[in-house]
Amino acid sequence: MRFFSCVILFAGVLTTSCAYQVVSPATPDISDAKRLTLAQTHLLLGQGELAKRQLNQIAHIHQDRKYWRLLSLSWLTLDLYEEAFDTHKQALSYYPNDDFLLNNLGVLLGLKERWKEACEVFFQADRNSVKKRQSVQINLARCALRQNDVNLARNYLKHAKEIADLPLIGLMTELNLVLIQGSPNKARIIFDNIQTGNEIARGTVHFDEYRCLLWQFKADEAATTQQPLTSDFSCLNGSRY
């Protein structure tokens, strides 16, 4: 009987302990602000799909300027240009003077070979910038080259270099410029910077332009006389934008 009572008592204690078992607290929801930060980090790492997953969970009330910038950029990162174009147009209906959105819209127009419209959008982005944005200055330099205005292109590139060291697309734009001017020594310096920099043109979206520039560069070095190359801008026309 005593044993039976002990069994009952033990069972009661076990039942009571199970009823009061400690439950791990639920994982707190990630805030929309945190999701925006995560999306931005994913985009910096080139992880467009992961960025989109975070952005898709942002509540409508928190879909602000930063959200639309990141969303539009995520489509570009994924190389889904039609979706990117539509998203930029929608974002600009909310923030019509946003220089970041305008600059990227210009890039997308360039992808469609709508160069005149693209350059008009780049000019608008430049006018609306509180401070000069390097990517806008580079794109304006490319517009100037397409319009055969070498001096204007040089001025825009000067502004771009005052902001920061030129990225790959900036170096290639400058290489276009000096080859047109017939400056082989400057071309060699820029070409070496492209080759030894962190970003190598081979294997990038700018490869066609790089290959064209390489051909013109070698032709210029092999020339017996230093004469300016014809300003047909074939390298720009084969570029991404």
Sequence and secondary structure as in RCSB ss.txt:
>XXXX:A:sequence
MRFFSCVILFAGVLTTSCAYQVVSPATPDISDAKRLTLAQTHLLLGQGELAKRQLNQIAHIHQDRKYWRLLSLSW
LTLDLYEEAFDTHKQALSYYPNDDFLLNNLGVLLGLKERWKEACEVFFQADRNSVKKRQSVQINLARCALRQNDV
NLARNYLKHAKEIADLPLIGLMTELNLVLIQGSPNKARIIFDNIQTGNEIARGTVHFDEYRCLLWQFKADEAATT
QQPLTSDFSCLNGSRY
>XXXX:A:secstr
 HHHHHHHHHHHHHHHHHHT           HHHHHHHHHHHHHTT HHHHHHHHTTS GGG  HHHHHHHHHHH
HHTT HHHHHHHHHHHHHH TT HHHHHHHHHHHHHTT HHHHHHHHHHHHHH SS  HHHHHHHHHHHHHTT H
HHHHHHHHHHHHHS   HHHHHHHHHHHHHHT HHHHHHHHHHHHHSSS STTSTTHHHHHHHHHHHHHHHH SS
        HHHHTS  
